[in-house]
Amino acid sequence: MSRRVTMLCLLVLGALALTLIATAATLQIREAYQPTGVAMAGDQLRFKSSVNDTAVAVVPLSAVTAKIQYNVASPYTVSVGKLPKGAYVIGAIVGVTTAFNAGTTNVLTVGTAADPTALVGATDVTEGSVATTVVCHAPAVLAADTEYVLKYTQTGTAATTGVARVTILYCIPLVN
């Protein structure tokens, strides 16, 4: 996947993230702006909703990423990263850069210990083809620090090729 395609995906998902955050809270974003003349904790945007004029600061978008190969050792998982409590998990980008070629099935999933397919389910990605898949759900707010893992399983003749990279997108509301 080229850097240009990656950046385009991030821009699209950034816009989608803003919409999904508003939807998750059953609000409509009425105004989004970058504050001027106030102390800011890094880059941030502020949102006013249709419910009230209280501005909520949100760091625009953060990401964690990991790579997995066909020959990953048992238990066939790679840690993508630990996301902090209070983060809004937006979705994932899965880029298969080398097709997986196990004889019967190739399955990539992304999730947590409690829900191994929380972000990417068994049928969300076509592992046998070089492609990029964007998987988005209604944003989930994490109640605790949560580790996400990328898992590869295969059946039939063992795979001899296969590489994928996953990026999990999230944002963190700032407390004023």
LOFI-562378 format. One record per residue (C-alpha): residue number from 1; residue in three letters; chain; x, y, z. Coordinates in pm, 1 decimal, always signed. Example, Ala and Ser with C-alpha at 12.3 -4.5 7.8 and 13.67 -1.06 7.14 Angstrom:
BEGIN
PT    n  res  chain        c1        c2        c3
PT    1  ALA      A   +1230.0    -450.0    +780.0
PT    2  SER      A   +1367.0    -106.0    +714.0
% end
This chain:
BEGIN
PT    n  res  chain        c1        c2        c3
PT    1  MET      A      +0.0      +0.0      +0.0
PT    2  SER      A    +150.7    +334.3     -97.6
PT    3  ARG      A    +193.5    +621.1    +145.7
PT    4  ARG      A     -47.2    +826.1     -66.0
PT    5  VAL      A    -321.6    +562.2     -27.9
PT    6  THR      A    -248.7    +535.6    +345.5
PT    7  MET      A    -280.3    +911.9    +389.8
PT    8  LEU      A    -604.2    +917.2    +189.5
PT    9  CYS      A    -747.1    +641.1    +410.5
PT   10  LEU      A    -648.4    +832.6    +723.6
PT   11  LEU      A    -808.4   +1152.2    +594.2
PT   12  VAL      A   -1130.9    +971.2    +505.4
PT   13  LEU      A   -1134.9    +791.3    +838.2
PT   14  GLY      A   -1063.3   +1116.4   +1021.5
PT   15  ALA      A   -1374.9   +1271.8    +870.9
PT   16  LEU      A   -1567.2    +953.0    +943.6
PT   17  ALA      A   -1440.2    +953.0   +1301.9
PT   18  LEU      A   -1587.0   +1295.8   +1362.4
PT   19  THR      A   -1923.4   +1183.0   +1228.8
PT   20  LEU      A   -1918.3    +858.9   +1425.9
PT   21  ILE      A   -1831.5   +1032.7   +1752.3
PT   22  ALA      A   -2132.0   +1258.5   +1711.2
PT   23  THR      A   -2353.0    +962.6   +1618.4
PT   24  ALA      A   -2239.1    +756.5   +1916.7
PT   25  ALA      A   -2351.7   +1029.9   +2152.2
PT   26  THR      A   -2672.9   +1078.7   +1947.3
PT   27  LEU      A   -2563.7   +1431.6   +1874.3
PT   28  GLN      A   -2522.3   +1623.3   +1554.8
PT   29  ILE      A   -2205.8   +1825.5   +1522.3
PT   30  ARG      A   -2313.4   +2180.4   +1461.6
PT   31  GLU      A   -1970.3   +2338.2   +1455.2
PT   32  ALA      A   -1609.8   +2216.7   +1452.5
PT   33  TYR      A   -1324.3   +2458.0   +1491.9
PT   34  GLN      A    -965.8   +2489.1   +1606.7
PT   35  PRO      A    -943.0   +2728.0   +1901.4
PT   36  THR      A    -729.4   +3039.4   +1875.7
PT   37  GLY      A    -589.4   +3248.9   +2155.4
PT   38  VAL      A    -617.4   +2970.5   +2417.6
PT   39  ALA      A    -361.8   +2730.9   +2559.0
PT   40  MET      A    -393.4   +2401.3   +2373.5
PT   41  ALA      A    -270.7   +2054.1   +2461.3
PT   42  GLY      A    -121.6   +1985.1   +2120.0
PT   43  ASP      A    -333.3   +1974.8   +1806.2
PT   44  GLN      A    -700.5   +1953.8   +1884.4
PT   45  LEU      A   -1043.3   +2037.8   +1754.8
PT   46  ARG      A   -1345.7   +2147.2   +1953.4
PT   47  PHE      A   -1700.5   +2046.3   +1879.1
PT   48  LYS      A   -2032.1   +2205.7   +1963.4
PT   49  SER      A   -2332.3   +1978.0   +1948.5
PT   50  SER      A   -2698.9   +2016.9   +1868.3
PT   51  VAL      A   -2775.0   +1947.5   +2235.6
PT   52  ASN      A   -2572.7   +2224.8   +2396.3
PT   53  ASP      A   -2300.0   +2475.3   +2324.9
PT   54  THR      A   -2043.8   +2312.1   +2553.2
PT   55  ALA      A   -1730.6   +2264.0   +2348.1
PT   56  VAL      A   -1555.8   +1929.8   +2383.1
PT   57  ALA      A   -1191.7   +1916.1   +2282.9
PT   58  VAL      A   -1082.5   +1606.9   +2091.1
PT   59  VAL      A    -735.4   +1512.9   +1972.2
PT   60  PRO      A    -814.3   +1456.0   +1602.8
PT   61  LEU      A    -687.9   +1101.3   +1549.2
PT   62  SER      A    -434.5    +859.3   +1691.8
PT   63  ALA      A    -326.9    +518.8   +1566.5
PT   64  VAL      A    -141.4    +203.1   +1663.6
PT   65  THR      A     -12.8     -40.9   +1405.8
PT   66  ALA      A    +134.6    -390.4   +1380.5
PT   67  LYS      A    +243.9    -638.3   +1115.0
PT   68  ILE      A    +177.4   -1012.9   +1102.2
PT   69  GLN      A    +323.2   -1283.4    +875.0
PT   70  TYR      A    +202.6   -1627.9    +770.9
PT   71  ASN      A    +462.3   -1796.8    +993.3
PT   72  VAL      A    +377.7   -1618.4   +1320.1
PT   73  ALA      A    +446.1   -1844.5   +1617.4
PT   74  SER      A    +173.0   -1999.0   +1832.1
PT   75  PRO      A     -65.4   -1857.7   +1967.4
PT   76  TYR      A     -67.5   -1690.1   +1623.4
PT   77  THR      A    -122.8   -1338.2   +1753.5
PT   78  VAL      A     +65.0   -1008.9   +1748.5
PT   79  SER      A      -6.7    -724.1   +1988.7
PT   80  VAL      A    -124.0    -414.3   +1804.2
PT   81  GLY      A    -105.9    -200.3   +2117.0
PT   82  LYS      A    -279.2     -96.6   +2436.0
PT   83  LEU      A    -533.9    +183.4   +2396.1
PT   84  PRO      A    -605.4    +407.2   +2694.7
PT   85  LYS      A    -922.0    +418.7   +2902.3
PT   86  GLY      A   -1169.2    +671.2   +2759.3
PT   87  ALA      A   -1047.3    +638.1   +2399.2
PT   88  TYR      A   -1306.5    +623.5   +2121.1
PT   89  VAL      A   -1212.0    +328.7   +1898.1
PT   90  ILE      A   -1308.8    +426.4   +1542.9
PT   91  GLY      A   -1207.0    +125.9   +1334.4
PT   92  ALA      A    -920.3     -47.2   +1160.2
PT   93  ILE      A    -734.3     -45.8    +830.0
PT   94  VAL      A    -606.1    -389.0    +725.9
PT   95  GLY      A    -354.4    -393.4    +444.8
PT   96  VAL      A    -262.7    -731.9    +299.8
PT   97  THR      A     +72.3    -660.4    +134.0
PT   98  THR      A    +152.9   -1021.6     +40.5
PT   99  ALA      A    -138.0   -1262.3     -16.6
PT  100  PHE      A    -180.2   -1548.0    +233.9
PT  101  ASN      A    -187.4   -1887.4     +60.7
PT  102  ALA      A    -288.7   -2158.5    +310.2
PT  103  GLY      A    -461.2   -2451.7    +138.2
PT  104  THR      A    -814.1   -2412.9    +276.1
PT  105  THR      A    -866.2   -2096.8    +483.9
PT  106  ASN      A    -674.4   -1784.4    +582.4
PT  107  VAL      A    -833.9   -1572.1    +853.7
PT  108  LEU      A    -720.6   -1240.6   +1002.9
PT  109  THR      A    -908.6   -1096.8   +1300.9
PT  110  VAL      A    -849.7    -795.8   +1525.4
PT  111  GLY      A    -989.8    -769.3   +1874.1
PT  112  THR      A    -927.7    -804.2   +2245.3
PT  113  ALA      A    -883.5   -1099.2   +2480.8
PT  114  ALA      A   -1253.9   -1069.5   +2572.2
PT  115  ASP      A   -1372.5   -1025.7   +2210.5
PT  116  PRO      A   -1119.5   -1151.8   +1951.3
PT  117  THR      A   -1325.5   -1010.7   +1660.2
PT  118  ALA      A   -1420.1    -677.8   +1820.6
PT  119  LEU      A   -1282.6    -472.2   +1529.2
PT  120  VAL      A   -1222.9    -708.1   +1238.1
PT  121  GLY      A   -1425.6   -1026.0   +1198.3
PT  122  ALA      A   -1337.0   -1346.1   +1017.9
PT  123  THR      A   -1515.2   -1241.4    +695.0
PT  124  ASP      A   -1413.0    -872.9    +686.4
PT  125  VAL      A   -1083.5    -918.6    +498.5
PT  126  THR      A    -991.8   -1112.8    +183.6
PT  127  GLU      A    -659.5   -1252.1    +300.7
PT  128  GLY      A    -581.0   -1430.2     -28.1
PT  129  SER      A    -555.5   -1101.2    -220.7
PT  130  VAL      A    -331.7    -798.3    -192.9
PT  131  ALA      A    -574.6    -525.3     -88.5
PT  132  THR      A    -658.3    -269.3    +177.4
PT  133  THR      A    -978.0    -305.0    +377.4
PT  134  VAL      A   -1124.3     -35.6    +601.4
PT  135  VAL      A   -1349.3    -167.6    +879.5
PT  136  CYS      A   -1547.2     +84.7   +1082.9
PT  137  HIS      A   -1813.0     +33.4   +1347.8
PT  138  ALA      A   -1997.7    +269.2   +1579.3
PT  139  PRO      A   -1722.7    +401.2   +1806.9
PT  140  ALA      A   -1676.8    +219.0   +2134.4
PT  141  VAL      A   -1555.7    +408.6   +2438.9
PT  142  LEU      A   -1303.4    +202.8   +2633.2
PT  143  ALA      A   -1390.5    +157.3   +3001.7
PT  144  ALA      A   -1031.9     +49.5   +3082.6
PT  145  ASP      A    -690.1     +35.2   +2917.8
PT  146  THR      A    -737.5    -232.9   +2651.6
PT  147  GLU      A    -486.6    -433.9   +2451.4
PT  148  TYR      A    -578.7    -517.2   +2090.8
PT  149  VAL      A    -432.7    -812.9   +1904.6
PT  150  LEU      A    -406.7    -918.2   +1540.4
PT  151  LYS      A    -455.1   -1292.8   +1489.5
PT  152  TYR      A    -390.1   -1514.8   +1187.3
PT  153  THR      A    -531.4   -1866.7   +1160.9
PT  154  GLN      A    -505.3   -2109.4    +870.7
PT  155  THR      A    -630.7   -2453.5    +775.1
PT  156  GLY      A    -532.1   -2702.1    +505.3
PT  157  THR      A    -186.0   -2699.4    +351.8
PT  158  ALA      A     +32.8   -2461.3    +551.9
PT  159  ALA      A     +80.6   -2112.5    +407.8
PT  160  THR      A    +416.3   -2025.7    +254.5
PT  161  THR      A    +340.4   -1657.1    +196.1
PT  162  GLY      A    +138.7   -1383.6    +360.5
PT  163  VAL      A    +198.1   -1046.3    +523.6
PT  164  ALA      A     -54.9    -797.1    +658.7
PT  165  ARG      A     -44.7    -472.4    +852.3
PT  166  VAL      A    -328.0    -343.5   +1068.6
PT  167  THR      A    -377.5     +10.9   +1193.6
PT  168  ILE      A    -632.5     +81.0   +1466.9
PT  169  LEU      A    -767.2    +436.4   +1468.9
PT  170  TYR      A    -889.5    +606.6   +1784.3
PT  171  CYS      A    -929.5    +950.5   +1939.1
PT  172  ILE      A    -926.8   +1075.9   +2295.0
PT  173  PRO      A   -1155.1   +1353.5   +2421.5
PT  174  LEU      A    -955.5   +1608.0   +2618.8
PT  175  VAL      A   -1076.2   +1705.3   +2963.6
PT  176  ASN      A   -1079.7   +2082.0   +3010.7
% end
